[in-house]
Amino acid sequence: MVTLDEALTDAVKRDWRSAELTPRERAMLAYAEKLTREPSSIWKDDLHALRAWGFDDRGILQVNLIASWFNYINRVADGLGVGRGE
């Protein structure tokens, strides 16, 4: 999802569930959240749900890689105390 709409960006940052998103965007963000919070619970059904909203294997891979990269880099930063003001 790419947007220049600052209000939408702020709404997604606050809580993507209450932002004005398409069902397809909601499915993508639900998958990304599950991958972030409960990665071992991702199952074939999660991938089938994304396919039902029009994501092909490449699109699913892209969502997965982007979410995983952000999770990784945030953990690196947290582990080094980056951004904690010290």
VMD Tcl script that builds the backbone (N, CA, C; Angstrom):
set m [mol new atoms 258]
animate dup $m
set s [atomselect $m all]
$s set {name element resname resid chain x y z} {
  {N N MET 1 A 0.840 -1.165 0.000}
  {CA C MET 1 A 0.000 0.000 0.000}
  {C C MET 1 A 0.891 1.236 0.000}
  {N N VAL 2 A 0.722 2.066 -0.996}
  {CA C VAL 2 A 1.481 3.303 -1.108}
  {C C VAL 2 A 0.484 4.454 -1.165}
  {N N THR 3 A 0.722 5.473 -0.334}
  {CA C THR 3 A -0.181 6.615 -0.329}
  {C C THR 3 A 0.569 7.880 0.073}
  {N N LEU 4 A 0.101 8.984 -0.441}
  {CA C LEU 4 A 0.604 10.292 -0.019}
  {C C LEU 4 A -0.395 10.980 0.904}
  {N N ASP 5 A -1.459 10.277 1.243}
  {CA C ASP 5 A -2.514 10.791 2.118}
  {C C ASP 5 A -2.033 10.719 3.571}
  {N N GLU 6 A -1.632 11.866 4.112}
  {CA C GLU 6 A -1.091 11.902 5.473}
  {C C GLU 6 A -2.108 11.483 6.524}
  {N N ALA 7 A -3.369 11.831 6.317}
  {CA C ALA 7 A -4.406 11.453 7.281}
  {C C ALA 7 A -4.551 9.928 7.336}
  {N N LEU 8 A -4.522 9.294 6.171}
  {CA C LEU 8 A -4.609 7.834 6.131}
  {C C LEU 8 A -3.372 7.214 6.769}
  {N N THR 9 A -2.210 7.755 6.463}
  {CA C THR 9 A -0.970 7.251 7.049}
  {C C THR 9 A -1.023 7.342 8.569}
  {N N ASP 10 A -1.472 8.462 9.097}
  {CA C ASP 10 A -1.588 8.634 10.548}
  {C C ASP 10 A -2.596 7.651 11.138}
  {N N ALA 11 A -3.714 7.446 10.447}
  {CA C ALA 11 A -4.741 6.519 10.934}
  {C C ALA 11 A -4.201 5.089 10.981}
  {N N VAL 12 A -3.445 4.697 9.970}
  {CA C VAL 12 A -2.865 3.348 9.943}
  {C C VAL 12 A -1.840 3.202 11.062}
  {N N LYS 13 A -1.050 4.229 11.300}
  {CA C LYS 13 A -0.066 4.181 12.379}
  {C C LYS 13 A -0.731 4.029 13.742}
  {N N ARG 14 A -1.855 4.735 13.942}
  {CA C ARG 14 A -2.573 4.653 15.222}
  {C C ARG 14 A -3.189 3.279 15.414}
  {N N ASP 15 A -3.951 2.834 14.436}
  {CA C ASP 15 A -4.622 1.521 14.508}
  {C C ASP 15 A -5.187 1.203 13.134}
  {N N TRP 16 A -4.529 0.316 12.423}
  {CA C TRP 16 A -4.952 0.022 11.053}
  {C C TRP 16 A -6.381 -0.522 10.983}
  {N N ARG 17 A -6.866 -1.104 12.082}
  {CA C ARG 17 A -8.228 -1.673 12.068}
  {C C ARG 17 A -9.314 -0.596 11.953}
  {N N SER 18 A -9.002 0.616 12.413}
  {CA C SER 18 A -10.002 1.679 12.349}
  {C C SER 18 A -9.770 2.626 11.166}
  {N N ALA 19 A -8.730 2.390 10.400}
  {CA C ALA 19 A -8.434 3.235 9.235}
  {C C ALA 19 A -9.343 2.848 8.064}
  {N N GLU 20 A -9.559 3.789 7.170}
  {CA C GLU 20 A -10.373 3.527 5.985}
  {C C GLU 20 A -9.532 2.789 4.950}
  {N N LEU 21 A -9.629 1.466 4.992}
  {CA C LEU 21 A -8.860 0.603 4.110}
  {C C LEU 21 A -9.791 -0.326 3.348}
  {N N THR 22 A -9.299 -0.836 2.242}
  {CA C THR 22 A -10.061 -1.824 1.486}
  {C C THR 22 A -9.959 -3.169 2.202}
  {N N PRO 23 A -10.884 -4.076 1.932}
  {CA C PRO 23 A -10.766 -5.419 2.516}
  {C C PRO 23 A -9.443 -6.101 2.146}
  {N N ARG 24 A -8.947 -5.855 0.945}
  {CA C ARG 24 A -7.681 -6.435 0.503}
  {C C ARG 24 A -6.521 -5.894 1.350}
  {N N GLU 25 A -6.527 -4.586 1.606}
  {CA C GLU 25 A -5.488 -3.988 2.445}
  {C C GLU 25 A -5.569 -4.516 3.877}
  {N N ARG 26 A -6.782 -4.696 4.379}
  {CA C ARG 26 A -6.969 -5.248 5.727}
  {C C ARG 26 A -6.411 -6.664 5.826}
  {N N ALA 27 A -6.653 -7.472 4.785}
  {CA C ALA 27 A -6.133 -8.845 4.771}
  {C C ALA 27 A -4.609 -8.833 4.801}
  {N N MET 28 A -4.005 -7.940 4.031}
  {CA C MET 28 A -2.554 -7.827 3.991}
  {C C MET 28 A -1.999 -7.437 5.364}
  {N N LEU 29 A -2.615 -6.455 5.997}
  {CA C LEU 29 A -2.127 -5.990 7.300}
  {C C LEU 29 A -2.388 -7.016 8.402}
  {N N ALA 30 A -3.485 -7.743 8.309}
  {CA C ALA 30 A -3.746 -8.803 9.287}
  {C C ALA 30 A -2.673 -9.889 9.187}
  {N N TYR 31 A -2.297 -10.239 7.961}
  {CA C TYR 31 A -1.225 -11.215 7.759}
  {C C TYR 31 A 0.097 -10.684 8.319}
  {N N ALA 32 A 0.432 -9.438 8.015}
  {CA C ALA 32 A 1.683 -8.850 8.501}
  {C C ALA 32 A 1.706 -8.801 10.029}
  {N N GLU 33 A 0.577 -8.478 10.632}
  {CA C GLU 33 A 0.517 -8.441 12.093}
  {C C GLU 33 A 0.693 -9.840 12.681}
  {N N LYS 34 A 0.027 -10.822 12.084}
  {CA C LYS 34 A 0.156 -12.190 12.578}
  {C C LYS 34 A 1.596 -12.682 12.416}
  {N N LEU 35 A 2.221 -12.354 11.297}
  {CA C LEU 35 A 3.618 -12.724 11.068}
  {C C LEU 35 A 4.525 -12.074 12.111}
  {N N THR 36 A 4.184 -10.872 12.525}
  {CA C THR 36 A 4.973 -10.148 13.517}
  {C C THR 36 A 4.756 -10.688 14.928}
  {N N ARG 37 A 3.511 -10.904 15.289}
  {CA C ARG 37 A 3.182 -11.272 16.670}
  {C C ARG 37 A 3.216 -12.768 16.940}
  {N N GLU 38 A 2.814 -13.566 15.959}
  {CA C GLU 38 A 2.715 -15.019 16.138}
  {C C GLU 38 A 3.234 -15.752 14.905}
  {N N PRO 39 A 4.509 -15.583 14.565}
  {CA C PRO 39 A 5.006 -16.142 13.303}
  {C C PRO 39 A 4.837 -17.649 13.175}
  {N N SER 40 A 4.930 -18.368 14.267}
  {CA C SER 40 A 4.803 -19.825 14.172}
  {C C SER 40 A 3.361 -20.278 13.942}
  {N N SER 41 A 2.410 -19.346 14.033}
  {CA C SER 41 A 1.012 -19.720 13.814}
  {C C SER 41 A 0.556 -19.496 12.366}
  {N N ILE 42 A 1.446 -18.973 11.512}
  {CA C ILE 42 A 1.105 -18.816 10.094}
  {C C ILE 42 A 0.915 -20.201 9.495}
  {N N TRP 43 A -0.168 -20.364 8.772}
  {CA C TRP 43 A -0.501 -21.655 8.199}
  {C C TRP 43 A -0.988 -21.456 6.764}
  {N N LYS 44 A -1.200 -22.541 6.075}
  {CA C LYS 44 A -1.661 -22.479 4.685}
  {C C LYS 44 A -2.935 -21.652 4.541}
  {N N ASP 45 A -3.802 -21.717 5.536}
  {CA C ASP 45 A -5.054 -20.954 5.486}
  {C C ASP 45 A -4.793 -19.453 5.373}
  {N N ASP 46 A -3.735 -18.978 6.015}
  {CA C ASP 46 A -3.394 -17.557 5.941}
  {C C ASP 46 A -3.006 -17.175 4.518}
  {N N LEU 47 A -2.284 -18.050 3.856}
  {CA C LEU 47 A -1.887 -17.798 2.468}
  {C C LEU 47 A -3.086 -17.896 1.532}
  {N N HIS 48 A -3.958 -18.852 1.790}
  {CA C HIS 48 A -5.177 -18.980 0.976}
  {C C HIS 48 A -6.054 -17.738 1.118}
  {N N ALA 49 A -6.100 -17.181 2.329}
  {CA C ALA 49 A -6.892 -15.965 2.549}
  {C C ALA 49 A -6.338 -14.815 1.717}
  {N N LEU 50 A -5.024 -14.683 1.659}
  {CA C LEU 50 A -4.430 -13.631 0.837}
  {C C LEU 50 A -4.715 -13.867 -0.641}
  {N N ARG 51 A -4.611 -15.114 -1.075}
  {CA C ARG 51 A -4.912 -15.423 -2.482}
  {C C ARG 51 A -6.358 -15.079 -2.825}
  {N N ALA 52 A -7.252 -15.285 -1.866}
  {CA C ALA 52 A -8.672 -14.980 -2.100}
  {C C ALA 52 A -8.873 -13.485 -2.346}
  {N N TRP 53 A -7.966 -12.648 -1.846}
  {CA C TRP 53 A -8.038 -11.208 -2.058}
  {C C TRP 53 A -7.167 -10.743 -3.217}
  {N N GLY 54 A -6.675 -11.688 -4.010}
  {CA C GLY 54 A -5.970 -11.328 -5.233}
  {C C GLY 54 A -4.455 -11.289 -5.152}
  {N N PHE 55 A -3.894 -11.707 -4.031}
  {CA C PHE 55 A -2.437 -11.762 -3.923}
  {C C PHE 55 A -1.943 -13.043 -4.582}
  {N N ASP 56 A -0.971 -12.919 -5.462}
  {CA C ASP 56 A -0.350 -14.108 -6.035}
  {C C ASP 56 A 0.873 -14.460 -5.179}
  {N N ASP 57 A 1.580 -15.514 -5.554}
  {CA C ASP 57 A 2.724 -15.943 -4.755}
  {C C ASP 57 A 3.774 -14.842 -4.618}
  {N N ARG 58 A 4.002 -14.099 -5.680}
  {CA C ARG 58 A 4.986 -13.015 -5.630}
  {C C ARG 58 A 4.529 -11.922 -4.656}
  {N N GLY 59 A 3.256 -11.563 -4.700}
  {CA C GLY 59 A 2.722 -10.547 -3.789}
  {C C GLY 59 A 2.803 -10.983 -2.340}
  {N N ILE 60 A 2.496 -12.249 -2.091}
  {CA C ILE 60 A 2.585 -12.780 -0.728}
  {C C ILE 60 A 4.033 -12.747 -0.259}
  {N N LEU 61 A 4.947 -13.131 -1.138}
  {CA C LEU 61 A 6.364 -13.093 -0.789}
  {C C LEU 61 A 6.806 -11.670 -0.465}
  {N N GLN 62 A 6.351 -10.703 -1.252}
  {CA C GLN 62 A 6.727 -9.311 -1.006}
  {C C GLN 62 A 6.219 -8.821 0.350}
  {N N VAL 63 A 4.961 -9.116 0.672}
  {CA C VAL 63 A 4.408 -8.721 1.974}
  {C C VAL 63 A 5.216 -9.383 3.086}
  {N N ASN 64 A 5.497 -10.668 2.919}
  {CA C ASN 64 A 6.250 -11.408 3.923}
  {C C ASN 64 A 7.649 -10.827 4.106}
  {N N LEU 65 A 8.347 -10.572 3.026}
  {CA C LEU 65 A 9.713 -10.065 3.115}
  {C C LEU 65 A 9.769 -8.673 3.741}
  {N N ILE 66 A 8.850 -7.820 3.361}
  {CA C ILE 66 A 8.845 -6.458 3.909}
  {C C ILE 66 A 8.537 -6.479 5.407}
  {N N ALA 67 A 7.510 -7.228 5.800}
  {CA C ALA 67 A 7.172 -7.317 7.226}
  {C C ALA 67 A 8.319 -7.949 8.007}
  {N N SER 68 A 8.895 -9.001 7.469}
  {CA C SER 68 A 9.998 -9.688 8.152}
  {C C SER 68 A 11.218 -8.790 8.277}
  {N N TRP 69 A 11.526 -8.033 7.227}
  {CA C TRP 69 A 12.680 -7.140 7.276}
  {C C TRP 69 A 12.486 -6.067 8.346}
  {N N PHE 70 A 11.299 -5.470 8.399}
  {CA C PHE 70 A 11.036 -4.461 9.426}
  {C C PHE 70 A 11.123 -5.070 10.817}
  {N N ASN 71 A 10.596 -6.271 10.989}
  {CA C ASN 71 A 10.703 -6.936 12.291}
  {C C ASN 71 A 12.161 -7.156 12.664}
  {N N TYR 72 A 12.940 -7.616 11.710}
  {CA C TYR 72 A 14.368 -7.872 11.950}
  {C C TYR 72 A 15.105 -6.585 12.326}
  {N N ILE 73 A 14.939 -5.565 11.518}
  {CA C ILE 73 A 15.710 -4.339 11.736}
  {C C ILE 73 A 15.290 -3.651 13.044}
  {N N ASN 74 A 14.023 -3.747 13.399}
  {CA C ASN 74 A 13.582 -3.197 14.683}
  {C C ASN 74 A 14.210 -3.942 15.853}
  {N N ARG 75 A 14.353 -5.253 15.737}
  {CA C ARG 75 A 14.973 -6.029 16.808}
  {C C ARG 75 A 16.465 -5.720 16.910}
  {N N VAL 76 A 17.115 -5.513 15.788}
  {CA C VAL 76 A 18.523 -5.112 15.807}
  {C C VAL 76 A 18.655 -3.774 16.535}
  {N N ALA 77 A 17.818 -2.818 16.162}
  {CA C ALA 77 A 17.870 -1.494 16.798}
  {C C ALA 77 A 17.561 -1.594 18.287}
  {N N ASP 78 A 16.520 -2.361 18.634}
  {CA C ASP 78 A 16.184 -2.525 20.054}
  {C C ASP 78 A 17.329 -3.167 20.820}
  {N N GLY 79 A 17.945 -4.169 20.211}
  {CA C GLY 79 A 19.037 -4.880 20.870}
  {C C GLY 79 A 20.270 -4.031 21.087}
  {N N LEU 80 A 20.407 -2.979 20.286}
  {CA C LEU 80 A 21.540 -2.067 20.438}
  {C C LEU 80 A 21.170 -0.786 21.179}
  {N N GLY 81 A 19.906 -0.704 21.583}
  {CA C GLY 81 A 19.461 0.480 22.316}
  {C C GLY 81 A 19.333 1.715 21.443}
  {N N VAL 82 A 19.225 1.541 20.154}
  {CA C VAL 82 A 19.121 2.674 19.234}
  {C C VAL 82 A 17.790 3.392 19.446}
  {N N GLY 83 A 17.855 4.720 19.543}
  {CA C GLY 83 A 16.642 5.518 19.666}
  {C C GLY 83 A 16.086 5.607 21.072}
  {N N ARG 84 A 16.863 5.209 22.052}
  {CA C ARG 84 A 16.371 5.253 23.433}
  {C C ARG 84 A 16.917 6.450 24.195}
  {N N GLY 85 A 17.570 7.350 23.495}
  {CA C GLY 85 A 18.027 8.579 24.117}
  {C C GLY 85 A 19.233 8.450 25.019}
  {N N GLU 86 A 19.945 7.372 24.936}
  {CA C GLU 86 A 21.132 7.219 25.794}
  {C C GLU 86 A 22.382 7.203 24.967}
}
mol reanalyze $m
mol bondsrecalc $m
mol representation Tube
mol addrep $m
